[in-house]
Amino acid sequence: MKFMIRLFTSLAALVLSISAYAIDLEPVDVPNGLPNRIVGDIGVAVYSSNMHIGTEGTQSLVLPYAFFDYKRFFVRIDEVGIKTFELGNGYLELIGKIDLNTYKVKSPFNGASINRSDPIPLGIGTYQETPIGGFFANAYHDFGKSHGALYELLYFAEVETYKNIILYPELGIERQSSQYANYYYGMNTGEANATGYSTYVAPATNNLIAGFMLEIPVVDNWYINLYGRRKWLGNGINNSPVLNRSFQDNIFAALAYRFK
């Protein structure tokens, strides 16, 4: 519950600050290609993740779901931001990432727990929409306690299947700086003594990502969106004593109304 309160408080503050900035960018009109109304999906979803950290198992939350544009402001499931100037087939964007994963390390040896503060990744990026699919390139600084850096390069294709069901395969790579990785997956001497784990210093690491989204029409403008992603952790992380698997999973199921 405390995590959800922190999440909604942080999201509300971020949305308000970004919206205010977006208004300043639009003093008179809206450039071509930027809608002057909400365009996209808004609904509710069940989000589940398994970080495979300590004894923590699958965690699930029921939260709002959104993937829409409004003028320069946008929400893309776990990202909120504003579009600044045009760049290639998209825009240079100011982005905040909403991390739904908690980092609570619970020891299997003595039951002791160590809480890691949730990351607050803010940065810049771009979404490039091309004839062969969409490319996302984002660079974040964690304004949380790690003070590290997080980088993403993601690709989504679009494949229309049976009865207008659309499949969006995903491939990508994520890089965590040494500060970021060590805060969330490292173990200093004091923490090791408290939990029974061995000490560990995590270096910078690259993580491979693969997933998919399935968009299923229901009736009129209502859709069901199903998403699954697996992240294979690089050696800098999967050698950490707090991990019991070399991968992490995220899934969600959403019911959303599409504004056109």
Buried (B, 14 or more C-beta within 10 A) or exposed (E): EEBEEEBEEBBEEBBEEBBEBBEEBBEEEBEEEBBEEBBBBBBEBBBBBBBBBBEBEEBEBEBEBBBBBBBBBBBBBBBBBBBBEEEEEBBBBBBBBBBBBBBBBBBEEEEBBBEBBBBBBBBBBBBBEEEEBBBBBBBBBBEBBBEBBBBBBBBBEEEEEEEEBBBBBBBBBBBBBBBBBBBBBBBEEEBBEBBEBEEBEBBBBBBBBEBBBBBBBEEEEBBBBBBBBEBBBBEBBBBBBBBEEBBBBBBBBBBBEBBE
